[in-house]
Amino acid sequence: MDTNTVSSAVVNLAPLAKAFAIGLSAIGAGLGIGMIGAKAMEAIGRNPEATGKVLVPMLIASAFAEAVAIYGLVIAFSIK
């Protein structure tokens, strides 16, 4: 194979790699945030007095889960 053929094949796969990077990170973040919210609501439903104790850790965990999607976006932008 000629080097031009190989480089054009790599360039043609770049949009697919970007789509996978963003898509998989968004799926992971969505599932993580969904589980965090579900478990927090379950904990509050079992013990309503613990709402204040559950809220802050839930928000922090949601921010960490959302960071995964942002990392995927950064990786997608870095793929050439």
Backbone as a printed PyTorch tensor [residue, N CA C, xyz], in Angstrom:
tensor([[[  0.8280,  -1.1830,   0.0000],
         [  0.0000,   0.0000,   0.0000],
         [  0.8760,   1.2510,   0.0000]],

        [[  0.3980,   2.2100,  -0.6770],
         [  1.0780,   3.4970,  -0.7320],
         [  0.8070,   4.2730,   0.5640]],

        [[  1.7310,   5.1160,   0.9700],
         [  1.5570,   5.8820,   2.2090],
         [  0.3890,   6.8540,   2.1120]],

        [[  0.0960,   7.3460,   0.9220],
         [ -1.0470,   8.2430,   0.7630],
         [ -2.3550,   7.5090,   1.0080]],

        [[ -2.4290,   6.2580,   0.5990],
         [ -3.6300,   5.4550,   0.8140],
         [ -3.8420,   5.2110,   2.2990]],

        [[ -2.7780,   4.9120,   3.0180],
         [ -2.8880,   4.6470,   4.4530],
         [ -3.2890,   5.9120,   5.1950]],

        [[ -2.6820,   7.0390,   4.8850],
         [ -3.0140,   8.2690,   5.5930],
         [ -4.4380,   8.7160,   5.2970]],

        [[ -4.9340,   8.4900,   4.0900],
         [ -6.3110,   8.8780,   3.7900],
         [ -7.2950,   7.9720,   4.5120]],

        [[ -6.9320,   6.7100,   4.7350],
         [ -7.8020,   5.8160,   5.4870],
         [ -7.8890,   6.2370,   6.9400]],

        [[ -6.7880,   6.6910,   7.5050],
         [ -6.7890,   7.1610,   8.8860],
         [ -7.6050,   8.4380,   9.0190]],

        [[ -7.4810,   9.3330,   8.0720],
         [ -8.2370,  10.5820,   8.1120],
         [ -9.7230,  10.3000,   7.9820]],

        [[-10.1000,   9.3280,   7.1810],
         [-11.5090,   9.0030,   6.9980],
         [-12.1160,   8.3840,   8.2520]],

        [[-11.3120,   7.7940,   9.1230],
         [-11.8290,   7.1890,  10.3460],
         [-11.8710,   8.1690,  11.5150]],

        [[-11.3120,   9.3400,  11.3410],
         [-11.2910,  10.3240,  12.4230],
         [-12.6940,  10.7450,  12.8680]],

        [[-13.6300,  11.0210,  11.9680],
         [-14.9800,  11.3740,  12.4460],
         [-15.6470,  10.2370,  13.2220]],

        [[-15.3790,   9.0080,  12.8230],
         [-15.9270,   7.8660,  13.5550],
         [-15.3210,   7.7730,  14.9490]],

        [[-14.0350,   8.0200,  15.0530],
         [-13.3770,   8.0070,  16.3690],
         [-13.9190,   9.1200,  17.2510]],

        [[-14.1620,  10.2900,  16.6790],
         [-14.7370,  11.3910,  17.4440],
         [-16.1420,  11.0520,  17.9260]],

        [[-16.9230,  10.4380,  17.0590],
         [-18.2820,  10.0650,  17.4330],
         [-18.2840,   9.0430,  18.5660]],

        [[-17.3860,   8.0670,  18.4970],
         [-17.2920,   7.0870,  19.5730],
         [-16.8440,   7.7310,  20.8760]],

        [[-15.8910,   8.6440,  20.8140],
         [-15.3960,   9.3010,  22.0280],
         [-16.5080,  10.0860,  22.7150]],

        [[-17.2420,  10.8580,  21.9450],
         [-18.3220,  11.6590,  22.5250],
         [-19.4920,  10.7720,  22.9350]],

        [[-19.8570,   9.8290,  22.0800],
         [-21.0150,   8.9740,  22.3570],
         [-20.8410,   8.1010,  23.5810]],

        [[-19.7090,   7.4350,  23.6840],
         [-19.4930,   6.5540,  24.8310],
         [-19.3660,   7.3410,  26.1280]],

        [[-18.7260,   8.4920,  26.0710],
         [-18.6200,   9.2830,  27.2950],
         [-19.9840,   9.8480,  27.7040]],

        [[-20.8160,  10.2130,  26.7460],
         [-22.1520,  10.7180,  27.0670],
         [-23.0340,   9.6160,  27.6320]],

        [[-22.9250,   8.4140,  27.0910],
         [-23.6910,   7.2850,  27.6210],
         [-23.2580,   6.9720,  29.0450]],

        [[-21.9530,   6.9620,  29.2810],
         [-21.4480,   6.6880,  30.6230],
         [-21.8810,   7.7460,  31.6210]],

        [[-21.7910,   9.0060,  31.2230],
         [-22.2010,  10.0920,  32.1180],
         [-23.7070,  10.0390,  32.3870]],

        [[-24.4800,   9.7660,  31.3620],
         [-25.9290,   9.6790,  31.5310],
         [-26.3400,   8.5550,  32.4610]],

        [[-25.7270,   7.4020,  32.2870],
         [-26.0270,   6.2800,  33.1810],
         [-25.5920,   6.5840,  34.6080]],

        [[-24.4210,   7.1810,  34.7630],
         [-23.9280,   7.5140,  36.0970],
         [-24.8240,   8.5100,  36.8060]],

        [[-25.2160,   9.5650,  36.1240],
         [-26.0760,  10.5760,  36.7330],
         [-27.4550,   9.9950,  37.0280]],

        [[-27.9500,   9.1390,  36.1550],
         [-29.2370,   8.4960,  36.4040],
         [-29.2140,   7.6140,  37.6380]],

        [[-28.1460,   6.8430,  37.7940],
         [-28.0290,   5.9900,  38.9830],
         [-27.8870,   6.8210,  40.2560]],

        [[-27.1060,   7.9010,  40.1680],
         [-26.9210,   8.7710,  41.3330],
         [-28.2620,   9.3670,  41.7540]],

        [[-29.0010,   9.8800,  40.7940],
         [-30.3060,  10.4730,  41.1080],
         [-31.2920,   9.4620,  41.6550]],

        [[-31.3110,   8.2750,  41.0710],
         [-32.2380,   7.2470,  41.5270],
         [-31.9390,   6.8220,  42.9600]],

        [[-30.6760,   6.6000,  43.2520],
         [-30.3110,   6.1750,  44.6050],
         [-30.5170,   7.2930,  45.6240]],

        [[-30.2830,   8.5350,  45.2160],
         [-30.5170,   9.6580,  46.1250],
         [-32.0030,   9.7890,  46.4470]],

        [[-32.8460,   9.6600,  45.4450],
         [-34.2860,   9.7370,  45.6880],
         [-34.7660,   8.5630,  46.5420]],

        [[-34.1790,   7.4030,  46.3290],
         [-34.5190,   6.2380,  47.1460],
         [-34.1200,   6.4780,  48.6070]],

        [[-32.9370,   7.0510,  48.8160],
         [-32.4700,   7.3310,  50.1830],
         [-33.3490,   8.3830,  50.8510]],

        [[-33.7360,   9.4090,  50.1030],
         [-34.5950,  10.4470,  50.6680],
         [-35.9920,   9.8890,  50.9460]],

        [[-36.4600,   9.0030,  50.0950],
         [-37.7620,   8.3790,  50.3150],
         [-37.7790,   7.5090,  51.5590]],

        [[-36.6880,   6.8530,  51.8350],
         [-36.6090,   6.0100,  53.0310],
         [-36.4340,   6.8430,  54.2920]],

        [[-35.7060,   7.9460,  54.1880],
         [-35.4080,   8.7690,  55.3530],
         [-35.4620,  10.2460,  54.9460]],

        [[-36.6450,  10.8490,  54.9600],
         [-36.7830,  12.2370,  54.5000],
         [-35.9650,  13.2480,  55.3040]],

        [[-35.6350,  12.9370,  56.5380],
         [-34.8430,  13.8760,  57.3370],
         [-33.4110,  13.9890,  56.8340]],

        [[-32.9620,  13.0430,  56.0410],
         [-31.5820,  13.0220,  55.5530],
         [-31.4060,  13.7760,  54.2350]],

        [[-32.3900,  14.5610,  53.8490],
         [-32.3230,  15.2650,  52.5650],
         [-31.0780,  16.1480,  52.4730]],

        [[-30.7920,  16.9040,  53.5130],
         [-29.6250,  17.7850,  53.5030],
         [-28.3120,  17.0210,  53.4460]],

        [[-28.2780,  15.8510,  54.0820],
         [-27.0590,  15.0470,  54.0860],
         [-26.8420,  14.3350,  52.7610]],

        [[-27.8990,  14.1070,  52.0120],
         [-27.8020,  13.3840,  50.7400],
         [-27.5330,  14.3440,  49.5790]],

        [[-28.0440,  15.5620,  49.6790],
         [-28.0000,  16.4980,  48.5520],
         [-26.5770,  16.8590,  48.1330]],

        [[-25.7340,  17.2410,  49.0710],
         [-24.3850,  17.7040,  48.7190],
         [-23.5460,  16.5760,  48.1010]],

        [[-23.4860,  15.3770,  48.7130],
         [-22.7220,  14.3040,  48.0460],
         [-23.2870,  13.9220,  46.6780]],

        [[-24.6260,  14.0240,  46.5410],
         [-25.2380,  13.7080,  45.2480],
         [-24.7830,  14.7120,  44.1900]],

        [[-24.7530,  15.9900,  44.5280],
         [-24.3170,  17.0050,  43.5670],
         [-22.8400,  16.8540,  43.2110]],

        [[-22.0180,  16.5230,  44.1950],
         [-20.5880,  16.3270,  43.9270],
         [-20.3780,  15.1140,  43.0250]],

        [[-21.0830,  14.0200,  43.3110],
         [-20.9560,  12.8240,  42.4780],
         [-21.4700,  13.0830,  41.0640]],

        [[-22.5340,  13.8640,  40.9380],
         [-23.0440,  14.2210,  39.6000],
         [-22.0330,  15.0540,  38.8230]],

        [[-21.3270,  15.9330,  39.5150],
         [-20.3070,  16.7420,  38.8410],
         [-19.1640,  15.8600,  38.3480]],

        [[-18.7650,  14.8770,  39.1450],
         [-17.7070,  13.9670,  38.7010],
         [-18.1680,  13.1160,  37.5170]],

        [[-19.4220,  12.6810,  37.5330],
         [-19.9400,  11.9000,  36.4140],
         [-20.0210,  12.7570,  35.1510]],

        [[-20.3970,  14.0180,  35.3100],
         [-20.4720,  14.9130,  34.1600],
         [-19.0830,  15.2120,  33.6020]],

        [[-18.0750,  15.1760,  34.4540],
         [-16.6980,  15.4180,  34.0020],
         [-16.2660,  14.3660,  32.9850]],

        [[-16.8150,  13.1680,  33.0930],
         [-16.4860,  12.1090,  32.1300],
         [-16.9150,  12.5270,  30.7230]],

        [[-18.0860,  13.1240,  30.6010],
         [-18.5500,  13.5880,  29.2900],
         [-17.6690,  14.7180,  28.7720]],

        [[-17.2290,  15.5810,  29.6540],
         [-16.3560,  16.6740,  29.2330],
         [-15.0030,  16.1270,  28.7720]],

        [[-14.4830,  15.1060,  29.4640],
         [-13.2340,  14.4760,  29.0330],
         [-13.3980,  13.8700,  27.6430]],

        [[-14.5220,  13.2430,  27.3840],
         [-14.7800,  12.6890,  26.0580],
         [-14.8120,  13.7600,  24.9910]],

        [[-15.3840,  14.9020,  25.3120],
         [-15.4200,  16.0190,  24.3690],
         [-14.0160,  16.5440,  24.0960]],

        [[-13.1990,  16.6460,  25.1280],
         [-11.8170,  17.1090,  24.9500],
         [-11.0350,  16.1320,  24.0820]],

        [[-11.2150,  14.8460,  24.3240],
         [-10.5380,  13.8240,  23.5120],
         [-10.9950,  13.9100,  22.0560]],

        [[-12.2970,  14.1190,  21.8600],
         [-12.8130,  14.2180,  20.4910],
         [-12.2150,  15.4170,  19.7660]],

        [[-12.0430,  16.5310,  20.4750],
         [-11.4330,  17.6990,  19.8550],
         [ -9.9500,  17.4800,  19.5610]],

        [[ -9.3050,  16.6160,  20.3320],
         [ -7.8580,  16.4050,  20.1290],
         [ -7.5850,  15.4030,  19.0110]],

        [[ -8.5800,  14.6460,  18.5800],
         [ -8.3900,  13.6840,  17.4770],
         [ -8.3450,  14.4700,  16.1800]],

        [[ -7.3110,  14.1980,  15.3960],
         [ -7.1640,  14.9270,  14.1260],
         [ -7.4890,  14.0580,  12.9510]]])
